[in-house]
Amino acid sequence: MDIVLIILGAVLMIVGLAGSFIPVIPGPLTSWLGLLALHYTSKVEQDWTFLGWTLAIAIFIMVLDYIVPIVGTKFFGGSKAGVIGSTIGLIVGLFFMPIGIILGPFIGAYVGEISQSPNQKSALKAAVGSLLGFLSGVVIKFVVSAVYLVFFAIETGELFVELLGFN
């Protein structure tokens, strides 16, 4: 059973890293599920404090991921139309991966702003804010998922050393 949980955890870690770039997959939360699977093996001690803190961080990052692009758009002068356009662009961009998930929010924010006001300079500024917000979210999710992967690798490495009798 331990091997199944380790494999499941490894798959969740990989999916979590991919989820840092694919908006429909909650990257850090998926990576956390990989940590949880590892902690249910009979060889890894269940550290509920560690799991609790890492879950809290994953949930915080998930919430932050929805806020950062909006803040980026607003910070660069975007309106509600730019935020809505950015969100629609992100959804449409999923059909044109991988470049669509980068250009979708940018184009969506631009179109949303242009629909409200013909000022191309302010629309472009809001679109850049949306793009920067989206990219910031990607970086934050990737870093957290990568740190969870390091925790997983350390625990798994120690587990394999023990299982192979090198201890």
ChimeraX commands (.cxc) that place a marker at each C-alpha (Angstrom):
marker #1 position 0.00,0.00,0.00 radius 0.5
marker #1 position 2.90,2.33,0.74 radius 0.5
marker #1 position 4.16,2.09,-2.84 radius 0.5
marker #1 position 0.69,2.98,-4.18 radius 0.5
marker #1 position 0.52,6.03,-1.90 radius 0.5
marker #1 position 4.01,7.13,-2.94 radius 0.5
marker #1 position 3.15,6.80,-6.63 radius 0.5
marker #1 position -0.15,8.64,-6.07 radius 0.5
marker #1 position 1.73,11.36,-4.19 radius 0.5
marker #1 position 4.30,11.68,-6.98 radius 0.5
marker #1 position 1.56,11.97,-9.61 radius 0.5
marker #1 position -0.19,14.63,-7.52 radius 0.5
marker #1 position 3.09,16.52,-7.20 radius 0.5
marker #1 position 3.59,16.54,-10.98 radius 0.5
marker #1 position -0.03,17.58,-11.58 radius 0.5
marker #1 position 0.40,20.28,-8.93 radius 0.5
marker #1 position 3.43,21.70,-10.72 radius 0.5
marker #1 position 1.49,21.67,-13.99 radius 0.5
marker #1 position -1.37,23.36,-12.17 radius 0.5
marker #1 position 0.88,26.32,-11.53 radius 0.5
marker #1 position 0.56,27.10,-15.24 radius 0.5
marker #1 position -2.89,25.67,-16.02 radius 0.5
marker #1 position -5.53,27.81,-14.34 radius 0.5
marker #1 position -8.16,25.08,-13.94 radius 0.5
marker #1 position -5.88,22.96,-11.72 radius 0.5
marker #1 position -5.22,24.32,-8.22 radius 0.5
marker #1 position -1.44,23.72,-8.25 radius 0.5
marker #1 position -0.41,24.14,-4.60 radius 0.5
marker #1 position -3.54,22.39,-3.30 radius 0.5
marker #1 position -2.94,19.43,-5.62 radius 0.5
marker #1 position 0.69,19.29,-4.51 radius 0.5
marker #1 position -0.49,19.36,-0.90 radius 0.5
marker #1 position -2.65,16.31,-1.60 radius 0.5
marker #1 position 0.58,14.61,-2.69 radius 0.5
marker #1 position 2.11,15.45,0.70 radius 0.5
marker #1 position -1.01,14.11,2.40 radius 0.5
marker #1 position -0.77,10.83,0.47 radius 0.5
marker #1 position 2.87,10.48,1.54 radius 0.5
marker #1 position 1.99,11.10,5.17 radius 0.5
marker #1 position -0.54,8.26,5.05 radius 0.5
marker #1 position 2.19,5.73,4.32 radius 0.5
marker #1 position 3.12,3.56,7.25 radius 0.5
marker #1 position 6.75,4.68,7.08 radius 0.5
marker #1 position 6.26,8.47,7.19 radius 0.5
marker #1 position 5.13,9.98,10.47 radius 0.5
marker #1 position 1.90,11.95,10.21 radius 0.5
marker #1 position 2.90,15.46,11.21 radius 0.5
marker #1 position -0.44,17.24,11.51 radius 0.5
marker #1 position 1.18,20.58,12.32 radius 0.5
marker #1 position 3.21,20.43,9.12 radius 0.5
marker #1 position 0.21,19.29,7.09 radius 0.5
marker #1 position -1.97,21.98,8.64 radius 0.5
marker #1 position 0.46,24.79,7.86 radius 0.5
marker #1 position 1.09,23.60,4.33 radius 0.5
marker #1 position -2.68,23.27,3.74 radius 0.5
marker #1 position -3.23,26.80,5.06 radius 0.5
marker #1 position -0.54,28.10,2.70 radius 0.5
marker #1 position -2.06,26.21,-0.26 radius 0.5
marker #1 position -5.52,27.63,0.46 radius 0.5
marker #1 position -4.10,31.13,0.93 radius 0.5
marker #1 position -2.27,30.91,-2.41 radius 0.5
marker #1 position -5.45,29.63,-4.08 radius 0.5
marker #1 position -7.41,32.64,-2.81 radius 0.5
marker #1 position -4.54,34.98,-3.67 radius 0.5
marker #1 position -4.46,33.59,-7.21 radius 0.5
marker #1 position -7.92,35.01,-7.82 radius 0.5
marker #1 position -7.08,38.36,-6.28 radius 0.5
marker #1 position -3.65,39.13,-7.80 radius 0.5
marker #1 position -4.78,39.55,-11.46 radius 0.5
marker #1 position -7.65,41.77,-10.34 radius 0.5
marker #1 position -5.31,43.88,-8.21 radius 0.5
marker #1 position -2.84,44.06,-11.10 radius 0.5
marker #1 position -5.53,45.25,-13.48 radius 0.5
marker #1 position -6.88,47.77,-10.97 radius 0.5
marker #1 position -3.38,48.98,-9.99 radius 0.5
marker #1 position -2.66,49.79,-13.61 radius 0.5
marker #1 position -5.91,51.74,-13.94 radius 0.5
marker #1 position -8.25,49.03,-15.15 radius 0.5
marker #1 position -11.99,49.10,-14.63 radius 0.5
marker #1 position -14.47,46.34,-13.85 radius 0.5
marker #1 position -14.81,45.78,-17.60 radius 0.5
marker #1 position -11.07,45.10,-17.80 radius 0.5
marker #1 position -11.26,42.60,-14.95 radius 0.5
marker #1 position -14.22,40.82,-16.54 radius 0.5
marker #1 position -12.48,40.86,-19.92 radius 0.5
marker #1 position -9.34,39.43,-18.35 radius 0.5
marker #1 position -11.33,36.58,-16.80 radius 0.5
marker #1 position -13.14,35.81,-20.05 radius 0.5
marker #1 position -9.82,35.97,-21.91 radius 0.5
marker #1 position -8.34,33.48,-19.47 radius 0.5
marker #1 position -11.19,31.03,-20.05 radius 0.5
marker #1 position -11.02,31.41,-23.84 radius 0.5
marker #1 position -7.25,31.14,-23.69 radius 0.5
marker #1 position -7.53,27.65,-22.22 radius 0.5
marker #1 position -8.61,26.45,-25.67 radius 0.5
marker #1 position -5.42,27.81,-27.24 radius 0.5
marker #1 position -2.80,26.46,-24.87 radius 0.5
marker #1 position -0.08,27.16,-24.02 radius 0.5
marker #1 position 0.12,30.70,-25.42 radius 0.5
marker #1 position -3.61,31.29,-24.90 radius 0.5
marker #1 position -3.35,31.26,-21.13 radius 0.5
marker #1 position -0.80,34.07,-21.32 radius 0.5
marker #1 position -2.34,36.16,-24.10 radius 0.5
marker #1 position -5.98,35.47,-23.20 radius 0.5
marker #1 position -6.10,37.61,-20.04 radius 0.5
marker #1 position -4.08,40.34,-21.74 radius 0.5
marker #1 position -6.33,40.51,-24.81 radius 0.5
marker #1 position -9.47,40.13,-22.68 radius 0.5
marker #1 position -8.51,43.03,-20.40 radius 0.5
marker #1 position -7.65,45.16,-23.42 radius 0.5
marker #1 position -10.97,44.42,-25.16 radius 0.5
marker #1 position -12.87,44.99,-21.91 radius 0.5
marker #1 position -11.24,48.38,-21.39 radius 0.5
marker #1 position -11.68,49.44,-25.03 radius 0.5
marker #1 position -15.39,48.57,-24.77 radius 0.5
marker #1 position -15.71,51.07,-21.92 radius 0.5
marker #1 position -13.48,53.82,-23.25 radius 0.5
marker #1 position -11.75,54.35,-26.60 radius 0.5
marker #1 position -8.53,55.39,-24.84 radius 0.5
marker #1 position -6.07,52.81,-26.17 radius 0.5
marker #1 position -3.25,53.90,-23.85 radius 0.5
marker #1 position -5.24,53.26,-20.67 radius 0.5
marker #1 position -6.62,50.00,-22.12 radius 0.5
marker #1 position -3.11,48.79,-22.89 radius 0.5
marker #1 position -1.93,49.80,-19.42 radius 0.5
marker #1 position -4.75,47.82,-17.78 radius 0.5
marker #1 position -4.00,44.82,-20.03 radius 0.5
marker #1 position -0.33,44.92,-18.97 radius 0.5
marker #1 position -1.49,45.01,-15.34 radius 0.5
marker #1 position -3.65,41.97,-15.93 radius 0.5
marker #1 position -0.76,40.13,-17.56 radius 0.5
marker #1 position 1.63,41.01,-14.74 radius 0.5
marker #1 position -0.94,39.93,-12.17 radius 0.5
marker #1 position -1.46,36.62,-13.93 radius 0.5
marker #1 position 2.28,35.98,-14.28 radius 0.5
marker #1 position 2.82,36.88,-10.62 radius 0.5
marker #1 position 0.20,34.32,-9.65 radius 0.5
marker #1 position 1.90,31.68,-11.80 radius 0.5
marker #1 position 5.28,32.35,-10.17 radius 0.5
marker #1 position 3.83,32.23,-6.65 radius 0.5
marker #1 position 1.97,28.96,-7.35 radius 0.5
marker #1 position 5.03,27.41,-8.97 radius 0.5
marker #1 position 7.32,28.33,-6.07 radius 0.5
marker #1 position 4.92,26.90,-3.48 radius 0.5
marker #1 position 4.36,23.71,-5.51 radius 0.5
marker #1 position 8.12,23.34,-6.01 radius 0.5
marker #1 position 8.75,23.74,-2.27 radius 0.5
marker #1 position 6.12,21.06,-1.60 radius 0.5
marker #1 position 7.90,18.85,-4.14 radius 0.5
marker #1 position 11.18,19.35,-2.26 radius 0.5
marker #1 position 9.46,18.31,1.00 radius 0.5
marker #1 position 8.05,15.28,-0.81 radius 0.5
marker #1 position 11.44,14.37,-2.30 radius 0.5
marker #1 position 13.19,14.63,1.08 radius 0.5
marker #1 position 10.61,12.43,2.79 radius 0.5
marker #1 position 10.55,9.97,-0.10 radius 0.5
marker #1 position 14.34,9.80,-0.21 radius 0.5
marker #1 position 14.49,9.01,3.49 radius 0.5
marker #1 position 11.74,6.42,3.02 radius 0.5
marker #1 position 13.60,4.68,0.19 radius 0.5
marker #1 position 16.83,4.66,2.20 radius 0.5
marker #1 position 14.96,2.95,5.01 radius 0.5
marker #1 position 13.11,0.51,2.73 radius 0.5
marker #1 position 16.31,-0.50,0.95 radius 0.5
marker #1 position 18.08,-1.09,4.26 radius 0.5
marker #1 position 20.79,1.55,3.87 radius 0.5
marker #1 position 19.96,2.98,7.27 radius 0.5
marker link #1:1,2 radius 0.2
marker link #1:2,3 radius 0.2
marker link #1:3,4 radius 0.2
marker link #1:4,5 radius 0.2
marker link #1:5,6 radius 0.2
marker link #1:6,7 radius 0.2
marker link #1:7,8 radius 0.2
marker link #1:8,9 radius 0.2
marker link #1:9,10 radius 0.2
marker link #1:10,11 radius 0.2
marker link #1:11,12 radius 0.2
marker link #1:12,13 radius 0.2
marker link #1:13,14 radius 0.2
marker link #1:14,15 radius 0.2
marker link #1:15,16 radius 0.2
marker link #1:16,17 radius 0.2
marker link #1:17,18 radius 0.2
marker link #1:18,19 radius 0.2
marker link #1:19,20 radius 0.2
marker link #1:20,21 radius 0.2
marker link #1:21,22 radius 0.2
marker link #1:22,23 radius 0.2
marker link #1:23,24 radius 0.2
marker link #1:24,25 radius 0.2
marker link #1:25,26 radius 0.2
marker link #1:26,27 radius 0.2
marker link #1:27,28 radius 0.2
marker link #1:28,29 radius 0.2
marker link #1:29,30 radius 0.2
marker link #1:30,31 radius 0.2
marker link #1:31,32 radius 0.2
marker link #1:32,33 radius 0.2
marker link #1:33,34 radius 0.2
marker link #1:34,35 radius 0.2
marker link #1:35,36 radius 0.2
marker link #1:36,37 radius 0.2
marker link #1:37,38 radius 0.2
marker link #1:38,39 radius 0.2
marker link #1:39,40 radius 0.2
marker link #1:40,41 radius 0.2
marker link #1:41,42 radius 0.2
marker link #1:42,43 radius 0.2
marker link #1:43,44 radius 0.2
marker link #1:44,45 radius 0.2
marker link #1:45,46 radius 0.2
marker link #1:46,47 radius 0.2
marker link #1:47,48 radius 0.2
marker link #1:48,49 radius 0.2
marker link #1:49,50 radius 0.2
marker link #1:50,51 radius 0.2
marker link #1:51,52 radius 0.2
marker link #1:52,53 radius 0.2
marker link #1:53,54 radius 0.2
marker link #1:54,55 radius 0.2
marker link #1:55,56 radius 0.2
marker link #1:56,57 radius 0.2
marker link #1:57,58 radius 0.2
marker link #1:58,59 radius 0.2
marker link #1:59,60 radius 0.2
marker link #1:60,61 radius 0.2
marker link #1:61,62 radius 0.2
marker link #1:62,63 radius 0.2
marker link #1:63,64 radius 0.2
marker link #1:64,65 radius 0.2
marker link #1:65,66 radius 0.2
marker link #1:66,67 radius 0.2
marker link #1:67,68 radius 0.2
marker link #1:68,69 radius 0.2
marker link #1:69,70 radius 0.2
marker link #1:70,71 radius 0.2
marker link #1:71,72 radius 0.2
marker link #1:72,73 radius 0.2
marker link #1:73,74 radius 0.2
marker link #1:74,75 radius 0.2
marker link #1:75,76 radius 0.2
marker link #1:76,77 radius 0.2
marker link #1:77,78 radius 0.2
marker link #1:78,79 radius 0.2
marker link #1:79,80 radius 0.2
marker link #1:80,81 radius 0.2
marker link #1:81,82 radius 0.2
marker link #1:82,83 radius 0.2
marker link #1:83,84 radius 0.2
marker link #1:84,85 radius 0.2
marker link #1:85,86 radius 0.2
marker link #1:86,87 radius 0.2
marker link #1:87,88 radius 0.2
marker link #1:88,89 radius 0.2
marker link #1:89,90 radius 0.2
marker link #1:90,91 radius 0.2
marker link #1:91,92 radius 0.2
marker link #1:92,93 radius 0.2
marker link #1:93,94 radius 0.2
marker link #1:94,95 radius 0.2
marker link #1:95,96 radius 0.2
marker link #1:96,97 radius 0.2
marker link #1:97,98 radius 0.2
marker link #1:98,99 radius 0.2
marker link #1:99,100 radius 0.2
marker link #1:100,101 radius 0.2
marker link #1:101,102 radius 0.2
marker link #1:102,103 radius 0.2
marker link #1:103,104 radius 0.2
marker link #1:104,105 radius 0.2
marker link #1:105,106 radius 0.2
marker link #1:106,107 radius 0.2
marker link #1:107,108 radius 0.2
marker link #1:108,109 radius 0.2
marker link #1:109,110 radius 0.2
marker link #1:110,111 radius 0.2
marker link #1:111,112 radius 0.2
marker link #1:112,113 radius 0.2
marker link #1:113,114 radius 0.2
marker link #1:114,115 radius 0.2
marker link #1:115,116 radius 0.2
marker link #1:116,117 radius 0.2
marker link #1:117,118 radius 0.2
marker link #1:118,119 radius 0.2
marker link #1:119,120 radius 0.2
marker link #1:120,121 radius 0.2
marker link #1:121,122 radius 0.2
marker link #1:122,123 radius 0.2
marker link #1:123,124 radius 0.2
marker link #1:124,125 radius 0.2
marker link #1:125,126 radius 0.2
marker link #1:126,127 radius 0.2
marker link #1:127,128 radius 0.2
marker link #1:128,129 radius 0.2
marker link #1:129,130 radius 0.2
marker link #1:130,131 radius 0.2
marker link #1:131,132 radius 0.2
marker link #1:132,133 radius 0.2
marker link #1:133,134 radius 0.2
marker link #1:134,135 radius 0.2
marker link #1:135,136 radius 0.2
marker link #1:136,137 radius 0.2
marker link #1:137,138 radius 0.2
marker link #1:138,139 radius 0.2
marker link #1:139,140 radius 0.2
marker link #1:140,141 radius 0.2
marker link #1:141,142 radius 0.2
marker link #1:142,143 radius 0.2
marker link #1:143,144 radius 0.2
marker link #1:144,145 radius 0.2
marker link #1:145,146 radius 0.2
marker link #1:146,147 radius 0.2
marker link #1:147,148 radius 0.2
marker link #1:148,149 radius 0.2
marker link #1:149,150 radius 0.2
marker link #1:150,151 radius 0.2
marker link #1:151,152 radius 0.2
marker link #1:152,153 radius 0.2
marker link #1:153,154 radius 0.2
marker link #1:154,155 radius 0.2
marker link #1:155,156 radius 0.2
marker link #1:156,157 radius 0.2
marker link #1:157,158 radius 0.2
marker link #1:158,159 radius 0.2
marker link #1:159,160 radius 0.2
marker link #1:160,161 radius 0.2
marker link #1:161,162 radius 0.2
marker link #1:162,163 radius 0.2
marker link #1:163,164 radius 0.2
marker link #1:164,165 radius 0.2
marker link #1:165,166 radius 0.2
marker link #1:166,167 radius 0.2
view
